[in-house]
Amino acid sequence: MMIPAMFIAGCAGLQTKGNIKVWYVREDGKKMHVTFVKNPAQAILNLGKGNVLHLKQVVSGSGSRYSDGKTEFWIKGDQATLTISGKVIKCWVENNH
């Protein structure tokens, strides 16, 4: 699994049992957290209100990308793009966690 660059750079992230949990602030003002799992390589997005998505890591030319075929979460540094049903939402690592 390719570890997102933000972890290498030492940005916000909580590591438990080999998994890494990162909080993001979305451009729509909502917060979410993502747990990056090593084996199998996936990202578990907790969007709030019980909405949890499990996205498998997929090939990416740049950054780290996760998808289930409908939703995509693409990380580049401390920024990410969340695409849900064709709607693109920019996200940034929240440094308070």
Secondary structure in CASP SS format (residue, H / E / C, confidence):
PFRMAT SS
TARGET T0000
AUTHOR 0000-0000-0000
METHOD secondary structure of the structure
MODEL  1
M C 1.00
M C 1.00
I C 1.00
P C 1.00
A H 1.00
M H 1.00
F H 1.00
I H 1.00
A C 1.00
G C 1.00
C C 1.00
A C 1.00
G C 1.00
L E 1.00
Q E 1.00
T E 1.00
K C 1.00
G C 1.00
N E 1.00
I E 1.00
K E 1.00
V E 1.00
W E 1.00
Y E 1.00
V E 1.00
R E 1.00
E C 1.00
D C 1.00
G C 1.00
K C 1.00
K E 1.00
M E 1.00
H E 1.00
V E 1.00
T E 1.00
F E 1.00
V E 1.00
K C 1.00
N C 1.00
P C 1.00
A C 1.00
Q E 1.00
A E 1.00
I E 1.00
L E 1.00
N E 1.00
L E 1.00
G E 1.00
K C 1.00
G C 1.00
N E 1.00
V E 1.00
L E 1.00
H E 1.00
L E 1.00
K E 1.00
Q E 1.00
V E 1.00
V C 1.00
S C 1.00
G C 1.00
S C 1.00
G C 1.00
S E 1.00
R E 1.00
Y E 1.00
S E 1.00
D C 1.00
G C 1.00
K C 1.00
T E 1.00
E E 1.00
F E 1.00
W E 1.00
I E 1.00
K E 1.00
G C 1.00
D C 1.00
Q E 1.00
A E 1.00
T E 1.00
L E 1.00
T E 1.00
I E 1.00
S C 1.00
G C 1.00
K E 1.00
V E 1.00
I E 1.00
K E 1.00
C E 1.00
W E 1.00
V E 1.00
E C 1.00
N C 1.00
N C 1.00
H C 1.00
END
